Amino acid sequence: MKEAMEIALAITAPRRLAALKSFATLDRAALLAFLDDPQLAELLPHGAVATHLYFGSEYCEHLFPDDADLAVALGQAERLGLKFVLPTPIANDGLLARIVAAVDRLPAGSEVLANDWGVAQVMKTQFPRCGVVAGRQLAKMIKDPRIPAPTWNKVYPSNYQAAPYARLLSSFGIRQVELDIPPFATSDIFAVNDLAVTVWVPYAYIAKGRICKIGSLGQKTEDKFAPGRPCHRECLGILEREPDTVVSGLRTYSRGTTMFYQHDAAMFGALRGAIAQGHVTRLVLSEV
C-alpha cells in the first residue's frame, strides 16, 4: 500500500510561530488559513494533515534561531504532533558551533536540513542518529526565470541524476533531497533513484548572495552593500516585489540575500503529475 505523502509547514520569522497557537491541529483548512494562498487548495488533497514543522532559514546565518525562538518552535511542534526539521544555511565555524548546540536540543525523530557539506559531515560524525536531508542549495539545476525555452534545462540537468553525486550523498548518510520546481518542469524531473524527494511550494529560490540589500538601506554610504554589517533582521518585515520577467511572466521577489519566484499554473501541473506518479515523498508549504 502506498504511503501517504508527508506535508510540512516551513516558517522563518519567529513572529509567525505565535499564529500557530490558534490551531489545535494543522489540517488542510488550517494550512490554507495560515498561508492564505488560494492556489494551494488545488494541490493539497482532502484530508491532508501536516506531519512536519520547519523553523529557520536556509539562506542567512543571521536568521538561525536563538535559544528562545527554538524553544517556542519545538513546543509548537510537540503540541501539534509534528516532527521538527531544522533548516541550516551555508555555515562558518561560529554558526557551526551554534548548529551543534541546537541539534543537541532536538527531540528524537528530528531532522536537519543541510545546505553545506561541513554541516553534513558534522551530522554524520556527531549526530549519526539524526536524519539529514540535502537542502535545495545542494540541488544544482537551472532555475533562472528568464530562460526562454525548455531546451535550456537539458544543458544542466539536475545533479541528482548523476550516479557519482548519489554516491557522495550516500557517504554522508543522506537519503532524502529537497527540490524546487524549475521553469518548464516535467514530472520526471522529480524521479530520483533511491532517494526520497521533497518539493517546496509555492515559491522557489533562484539565487542567494552575501549582500542584504534591504539591510543596507539604513547604512552610511561607505557601509552599504557590504558584508559584515550588524543585522537587525530587516528582511523579515520587508519583501521586495521585482518586475515580472518578460519571457516567462513569473512573479519574482527579493527577501534579504535571496531571490525567489512564485510557481505558475504549469509548474503546479508538473508537480501534480509527479505526486500522482509517486515521485514526491514530502511537500513543504512556505511563505516567501
C-alpha positions as CSV (number, residue, x, y, z in Angstrom):
1,M,0.0,0.0,0.0
2,K,1.4,3.4,-1.0
3,E,2.3,5.6,2.0
4,A,0.6,9.0,2.3
5,M,2.7,12.0,1.2
6,E,4.2,13.9,4.1
7,I,3.2,17.6,4.4
8,A,5.4,20.2,6.1
9,L,4.9,23.8,7.1
10,A,8.0,26.0,6.8
11,I,8.3,29.1,9.0
12,T,11.2,31.6,9.0
13,A,10.0,34.5,11.0
14,P,9.7,33.9,14.8
15,R,6.6,36.1,15.0
16,R,4.7,33.6,12.8
17,L,5.1,31.0,15.4
18,A,2.5,32.8,17.5
19,A,-0.1,32.4,14.8
20,L,0.1,28.6,15.2
21,K,-1.3,28.9,18.7
22,S,-4.8,29.4,17.3
23,F,-4.8,26.0,15.6
24,A,-5.5,22.7,17.5
25,T,-4.2,20.7,14.5
26,L,-2.7,21.6,11.2
27,D,-5.2,20.0,8.9
28,R,-5.9,21.1,5.4
29,A,-8.2,24.0,6.4
30,A,-5.7,25.3,9.0
31,L,-2.8,25.2,6.5
32,L,-4.8,27.1,3.9
33,A,-5.8,29.6,6.5
34,F,-2.3,30.1,7.8
35,L,-0.7,30.6,4.4
36,D,-3.7,32.4,2.8
37,D,-2.8,31.2,-0.7
38,P,-5.8,30.0,-2.8
39,Q,-3.7,28.1,-5.4
40,L,-2.6,25.7,-2.7
41,A,-6.2,24.5,-2.4
42,E,-5.8,22.8,-5.8
43,L,-2.7,21.0,-4.6
44,L,-3.5,19.8,-1.1
45,P,-5.5,16.6,-1.0
46,H,-8.7,16.5,1.1
47,G,-7.9,15.0,4.4
48,A,-4.3,16.4,4.3
49,V,-2.7,16.9,7.8
50,A,0.7,18.4,8.4
51,T,3.4,16.0,9.6
52,H,6.5,18.2,9.9
53,L,7.4,21.7,11.1
54,Y,10.4,23.5,9.6
55,F,11.7,26.5,11.5
56,G,14.7,28.6,10.5
57,S,16.4,29.8,7.3
58,E,18.4,28.0,4.6
59,Y,19.8,31.3,3.3
60,C,21.2,33.5,6.1
61,E,23.2,32.8,9.2
62,H,21.6,35.8,10.9
63,L,18.2,34.1,10.8
64,F,19.4,31.0,12.6
65,P,17.0,30.6,15.6
66,D,18.2,31.7,19.0
67,D,17.5,29.5,22.0
68,A,14.3,31.2,23.0
69,D,12.8,31.0,19.5
70,L,13.9,27.4,19.0
71,A,12.2,26.5,22.3
72,V,8.9,28.1,21.1
73,A,9.1,26.2,17.8
74,L,9.9,22.9,19.5
75,G,7.0,23.5,21.8
76,Q,4.6,24.2,19.0
77,A,5.8,21.1,17.1
78,E,5.2,18.9,20.1
79,R,1.7,20.4,20.8
80,L,0.7,19.8,17.2
81,G,2.2,16.4,17.0
82,L,4.7,17.4,14.3
83,K,8.2,16.2,13.6
84,F,10.7,19.0,13.7
85,V,13.1,20.0,10.9
86,L,15.9,22.5,11.5
87,P,17.0,24.3,8.3
88,T,20.6,25.4,8.1
89,P,22.4,27.7,5.7
90,I,26.0,27.7,4.5
91,A,27.9,27.9,7.8
92,N,31.1,29.4,9.1
93,D,32.8,28.0,12.2
94,G,30.8,30.2,14.5
95,L,27.5,29.2,13.1
96,L,28.5,25.5,13.0
97,A,29.0,25.6,16.8
98,R,25.5,27.1,17.2
99,I,24.1,24.4,14.9
100,V,25.7,21.7,17.0
101,A,24.3,23.2,20.2
102,A,20.8,23.4,18.7
103,V,20.8,19.9,17.3
104,D,21.8,18.7,20.8
105,R,18.4,20.0,22.0
106,L,16.3,18.4,19.3
107,P,13.9,15.6,20.2
108,A,14.3,12.1,18.7
109,G,13.0,11.8,15.2
110,S,14.0,15.4,14.2
111,E,15.9,16.2,11.0
112,V,18.5,18.7,10.0
113,L,18.3,20.3,6.5
114,A,21.9,20.7,5.3
115,N,23.0,23.1,2.6
116,D,26.7,22.8,3.5
117,W,28.9,19.8,3.3
118,G,30.6,20.8,6.5
119,V,27.2,20.6,8.3
120,A,26.5,17.3,6.7
121,Q,29.9,16.0,7.9
122,V,29.3,17.2,11.5
123,M,25.9,15.5,11.5
124,K,27.4,12.3,10.2
125,T,30.2,12.2,12.9
126,Q,28.5,13.7,15.9
127,F,24.8,13.0,15.4
128,P,24.6,9.8,13.3
129,R,21.0,9.0,14.5
130,C,19.6,12.4,13.5
131,G,18.1,12.4,10.0
132,V,19.9,14.6,7.4
133,V,18.2,16.0,4.4
134,A,20.0,17.6,1.5
135,G,18.7,21.2,1.0
136,R,17.9,23.0,-2.2
137,Q,21.3,24.7,-2.4
138,L,22.9,21.3,-2.9
139,A,20.5,20.7,-5.8
140,K,22.1,22.1,-8.9
141,M,19.6,22.9,-11.7
142,I,18.8,25.9,-13.9
143,K,16.0,28.0,-12.2
144,D,16.5,31.3,-14.0
145,P,13.0,32.6,-14.7
146,R,14.4,34.4,-17.8
147,I,15.2,31.2,-19.7
148,P,13.1,31.2,-23.0
149,A,12.6,27.5,-23.7
150,P,12.8,24.1,-22.0
151,T,15.9,23.1,-24.1
152,W,17.9,25.1,-21.6
153,N,17.2,22.6,-18.9
154,K,19.0,19.9,-20.9
155,V,22.2,21.9,-20.7
156,Y,22.4,21.5,-17.0
157,P,20.1,18.8,-15.7
158,S,19.7,18.1,-12.0
159,N,22.8,16.7,-10.4
160,Y,20.7,14.1,-8.7
161,Q,20.5,12.2,-12.0
162,A,24.3,11.6,-11.8
163,A,25.5,8.3,-10.1
164,P,28.7,9.9,-8.6
165,Y,26.6,12.5,-6.8
166,A,24.3,9.9,-5.5
167,R,27.3,8.1,-4.0
168,L,28.5,11.3,-2.5
169,L,25.2,11.8,-0.7
170,S,25.2,8.2,0.4
171,S,28.6,8.7,2.0
172,F,27.0,11.3,4.3
173,G,24.1,9.1,5.1
174,I,21.7,11.3,3.1
175,R,18.6,9.5,1.9
176,Q,16.3,12.5,1.2
177,V,16.8,15.5,-1.0
178,E,14.8,18.7,-1.5
179,L,13.9,20.3,-4.8
180,D,12.3,23.4,-6.3
181,I,10.1,23.3,-9.4
182,P,12.2,24.8,-12.2
183,P,10.7,26.7,-15.2
184,F,9.4,24.3,-17.9
185,A,9.5,21.4,-15.4
186,T,8.2,18.0,-16.3
187,S,7.1,15.4,-13.7
188,D,10.0,13.1,-14.4
189,I,12.5,15.7,-13.0
190,F,11.3,14.6,-9.6
191,A,12.0,10.9,-10.2
192,V,15.3,10.4,-8.4
193,N,16.5,6.8,-8.0
194,D,17.0,5.5,-4.4
195,L,16.3,8.9,-2.8
196,A,13.2,10.3,-1.2
197,V,12.2,13.6,-2.8
198,T,10.8,16.7,-1.1
199,V,9.3,19.6,-3.1
200,W,8.7,23.2,-1.9
201,V,5.7,25.2,-2.9
202,P,4.5,27.8,-3.9
203,Y,7.9,29.6,-4.1
204,A,11.3,28.5,-5.4
205,Y,14.6,30.2,-4.7
206,I,16.5,31.5,-7.7
207,A,19.8,32.5,-6.1
208,K,21.3,33.9,-2.9
209,G,24.3,36.1,-2.2
210,R,26.2,37.6,0.7
211,I,24.8,41.1,0.5
212,C,21.5,42.1,2.1
213,K,20.0,44.9,0.0
214,I,17.2,45.7,2.5
215,G,19.6,45.7,5.4
216,S,21.9,48.1,3.7
217,L,19.4,50.9,3.1
218,G,19.9,52.5,6.5
219,Q,23.7,52.3,6.5
220,K,26.2,55.0,5.7
221,T,27.1,55.3,2.1
222,E,30.5,53.7,2.7
223,D,28.9,50.8,4.5
224,K,26.1,50.0,2.1
225,F,26.0,46.7,0.2
226,A,29.0,45.2,2.1
227,P,29.2,42.1,4.3
228,G,30.0,42.3,8.0
229,R,27.4,45.0,9.0
230,P,25.2,44.5,12.0
231,C,22.0,42.6,11.2
232,H,18.6,43.8,12.6
233,R,16.6,41.2,10.6
234,E,15.0,43.9,8.4
235,C,14.3,41.3,5.8
236,L,11.6,39.7,8.0
237,G,9.5,42.8,7.7
238,I,10.2,44.0,4.1
239,L,9.5,42.0,0.9
240,E,10.6,43.4,-2.4
241,R,8.5,42.7,-5.5
242,E,10.6,42.5,-8.6
243,P,9.4,43.3,-12.1
244,D,7.9,40.3,-13.8
245,T,10.2,38.6,-16.3
246,V,9.4,39.4,-19.9
247,V,9.9,35.9,-21.1
248,S,8.1,33.8,-18.5
249,G,5.9,36.3,-16.7
250,L,6.9,34.7,-13.4
251,R,6.4,36.8,-10.4
252,T,9.7,37.3,-8.5
253,Y,10.7,38.6,-5.1
254,S,13.7,39.6,-3.1
255,R,13.9,38.9,0.7
256,G,17.2,39.7,2.3
257,T,20.0,38.0,0.5
258,T,17.8,35.7,-1.6
259,M,15.6,35.9,-4.7
260,F,12.5,33.8,-5.3
261,Y,9.8,33.2,-7.9
262,Q,6.2,32.2,-7.4
263,H,5.1,29.0,-9.2
264,D,2.7,29.3,-12.1
265,A,-0.1,27.0,-13.3
266,A,2.3,24.9,-15.5
267,M,4.6,24.3,-12.5
268,F,1.7,23.2,-10.4
269,G,0.6,20.9,-13.2
270,A,4.0,19.2,-13.3
271,L,4.1,18.8,-9.6
272,R,0.6,17.2,-9.6
273,G,1.8,14.8,-12.2
274,A,4.8,13.9,-10.1
275,I,2.7,13.4,-7.0
276,A,0.3,11.1,-8.9
277,Q,3.3,9.1,-10.1
278,G,4.6,8.6,-6.6
279,H,7.8,10.6,-7.1
280,V,7.2,13.1,-4.2
281,T,7.6,11.9,-0.6
282,R,7.1,15.3,1.1
283,L,5.5,18.6,0.2
284,V,6.8,21.7,2.0
285,L,4.4,24.7,2.2
286,S,6.1,28.0,2.7
287,E,5.7,31.8,2.6
288,V,8.1,33.8,0.5
